[in-house]
Amino acid sequence: MFNSYMELAFEEAQSAADRGEVPVGAVLVKDNQVLARDGNRTLELRDPTAHAEMLIIRAGAQTLASERLTGCDLYVTLEPCPMCAAAISFARIRRLYYGAQDIKAGGAESGVSFFSHPSCHHAPEVYGGLGALRAAALLKEFFEQRR
């Protein structure tokens, strides 16, 4: 089933690219139901925190009427940054599935490796590399068009 959720995340990433946003898409799932899906909207909303992960965490919290997203799984096309990794931890998300690794700005397993830091109160199960080549190609193409 996770492949279909990653496919939805890729749809959101493509939609973000079509809007001129960095192509990252995310999906939040609980009990095999999609609670939220979105792509980056930092330019559209003029909000530096409007990463795909942040948007779906907010939407999921509203849907569940809880700041805790216990039992939820997050699918995202790019490894979350440190800000998003912290939000994932604070939301108590059960599992994180991501596509491409972000060597420069990743916060889950690259860079600061937030989930392995002593100040991290909750670490989700992390599964990286799902559709990594596709996610990396989407990002590369997007940035090549901007140069």
ZIHUZI-V806377 format. One record per residue. N is the residue number from 1. SS is DSSP state (H for helix, E for strand, - for the rest). PSI is psi in radians with two decimals (NA if undefined). D_CENTER is the distance of its C-alpha to the mean C-alpha in Angstrom with 2 decimals. Layout:
<<N	SS	PSI	D_CENTER> <N	SS	PSI	D_CENTER>>
This chain:
<<1	-	-0.54	17.53> <2	H	-0.49	14.14> <3	H	-0.68	15.02> <4	H	-0.59	15.37> <5	H	-0.65	11.97> <6	H	-0.62	10.51> <7	H	-0.71	13.13> <8	H	-0.68	11.93> <9	H	-0.69	8.47> <10	H	-0.63	10.86> <11	H	-0.76	13.04> <12	H	-0.65	10.66> <13	H	-0.75	10.07> <14	H	-0.70	13.87> <15	H	-0.71	14.52> <16	H	-0.80	12.80> <17	H	-0.73	15.02> <18	H	-0.46	17.92> <19	-	-0.03	17.63> <20	-	0.19	17.76> <21	-	2.75	14.27> <22	-	2.23	12.32> <23	-	1.46	10.98> <24	-	2.29	7.21> <25	E	2.66	6.41> <26	E	2.67	4.65> <27	E	2.39	7.37> <28	E	2.24	8.85> <29	E	2.45	12.08> <30	E	2.29	15.20> <31	-	0.78	18.47> <32	-	0.40	17.55> <33	E	2.34	16.96> <34	E	2.08	14.06> <35	E	-0.60	13.82> <36	E	2.64	11.46> <37	E	2.44	9.76> <38	E	3.00	9.23> <39	E	3.04	8.57> <40	-	2.48	9.20> <41	-	0.55	12.55> <42	H	-0.68	13.76> <43	H	-0.84	17.00> <44	H	-0.78	17.73> <45	H	-0.07	17.44> <46	-	0.85	18.78> <47	-	1.95	16.28> <48	-	-0.23	14.73> <49	-	0.06	12.27> <50	-	0.85	11.07> <51	-	2.71	7.63> <52	H	-0.78	5.64> <53	H	-0.74	4.00> <54	H	-0.72	7.71> <55	H	-0.74	9.21> <56	H	-0.49	8.35> <57	H	-0.78	9.27> <58	H	-0.81	12.33> <59	H	-0.72	13.17> <60	H	-0.70	12.98> <61	H	-0.67	15.15> <62	H	-0.77	17.51> <63	H	-0.75	17.80> <64	H	-0.08	18.61> <65	-	0.78	20.58> <66	-	2.51	19.29> <67	-	-0.17	17.32> <68	-	2.19	16.72> <69	-	0.77	14.33> <70	-	2.34	16.40> <71	-	0.04	16.28> <72	E	2.61	12.87> <73	E	2.45	10.42> <74	E	2.28	6.68> <75	E	2.20	6.03> <76	E	2.54	3.66> <77	E	-0.34	6.42> <78	E	2.50	6.40> <79	-	2.26	6.80> <80	-	2.57	5.50> <81	-	3.01	8.67> <82	H	-0.67	11.28> <83	H	-0.82	10.88> <84	H	-0.64	7.39> <85	H	-0.74	8.79> <86	H	-0.75	11.82> <87	H	-0.67	10.49> <88	H	-0.75	9.04> <89	H	-0.86	12.55> <90	H	-0.57	14.43> <91	-	-0.17	13.12> <92	-	0.66	14.30> <93	-	2.39	11.57> <94	-	-0.89	13.48> <95	E	2.50	11.40> <96	E	2.17	8.17> <97	E	2.23	8.31> <98	E	2.79	7.02> <99	E	-1.73	9.22> <100	E	2.50	10.76> <101	-	2.54	11.57> <102	-	1.57	11.76> <103	-	-0.71	15.27> <104	-	-0.71	15.94> <105	-	0.21	13.08> <106	-	2.63	10.96> <107	-	-0.10	11.05> <108	-	-1.00	10.52> <109	-	-0.29	13.34> <110	-	3.11	14.43> <111	-	-2.09	15.97> <112	-	-0.23	16.39> <113	-	1.03	15.13> <114	H	-0.73	14.52> <115	H	-0.35	14.67> <116	H	0.03	18.10> <117	-	2.48	19.47> <118	-	-0.44	22.37> <119	-	-0.06	21.10> <120	-	2.10	18.03> <121	-	-0.46	19.24> <122	-	2.25	16.78> <123	-	2.17	14.91> <124	-	2.87	12.98> <125	E	2.38	14.02> <126	E	2.28	11.88> <127	E	1.83	12.24> <128	-	2.88	11.43> <129	-	0.14	12.97> <130	-	1.89	12.40> <131	-	0.49	13.38> <132	H	-0.78	13.25> <133	H	-0.72	16.29> <134	H	-0.78	15.23> <135	H	-0.76	11.97> <136	H	-0.70	14.20> <137	H	-0.71	16.91> <138	H	-0.78	15.03> <139	H	-0.77	14.12> <140	H	-0.82	17.67> <141	H	-0.75	19.32> <142	H	-0.86	17.67> <143	H	-0.54	18.84> <144	H	-0.65	22.17> <145	H	-0.38	22.90> <146	H	-0.27	22.48> <147	-	NA	25.03>>
